[in-house]
Amino acid sequence: MKSIAEIQMLEILKQAETIVDDSYLTTQDARKILDAGYKILMKCEELRVSRDSWSNKYKEMKNE
């Protein structure tokens, strides 16, 4: 199942294609693109922290 961030990013990318094709970009459009990008970065950080946490737990269990 796709995350909310993935769904939003897909919608923004579809809009971005139209923006590029029509050669216009408003400040509001740019803000949407930036906001979606930051959400993706935050999600990546969340996934990385989770992965590292599980990795550390596994290493601790393995060493016991």
C-alpha positions in Angstrom: 0.0 0.0 0.0 1.4 3.4 -0.9 2.0 5.9 1.8 0.2 9.2 2.0 3.5 11.0 1.0 3.8 8.8 -2.1 0.2 9.4 -3.2 0.6 13.2 -2.7 3.9 13.2 -4.5 2.4 11.3 -7.5 -0.4 13.9 -7.6 2.2 16.8 -7.5 4.3 15.2 -10.2 1.3 14.9 -12.5 0.6 18.6 -11.8 4.3 19.4 -12.4 4.1 17.8 -15.8 1.3 20.1 -16.8 3.1 23.1 -15.3 6.3 22.2 -17.3 4.3 21.6 -20.5 2.3 24.8 -20.2 5.4 26.7 -19.1 3.8 28.5 -16.2 4.5 28.2 -12.5 2.9 30.1 -9.7 4.3 30.6 -6.3 1.6 28.4 -4.9 2.5 25.6 -7.3 6.2 25.9 -6.4 5.3 25.8 -2.7 3.3 22.6 -3.3 6.2 21.0 -5.0 8.6 22.0 -2.3 6.3 20.9 0.5 5.9 17.5 -1.1 9.7 17.2 -1.5 10.2 17.9 2.2 7.5 15.4 3.1 9.4 12.8 1.1 12.7 13.7 2.9 11.0 13.4 6.3 9.6 10.0 5.3 13.0 8.9 4.2 14.5 10.0 7.5 11.7 8.2 9.4 12.4 5.0 7.4 16.1 5.3 7.9 15.7 5.8 11.7 13.4 2.8 11.9 15.8 0.6 9.9 18.7 1.6 12.0 16.8 0.9 15.2 15.9 -2.6 14.0 19.5 -3.1 12.8 20.8 -2.1 16.3 18.3 -4.4 18.0 19.3 -7.3 15.8 23.0 -6.8 16.5 22.2 -6.6 20.3 20.2 -9.8 20.1 22.9 -11.5 18.1 25.6 -10.6 20.6 23.7 -11.9 23.6 
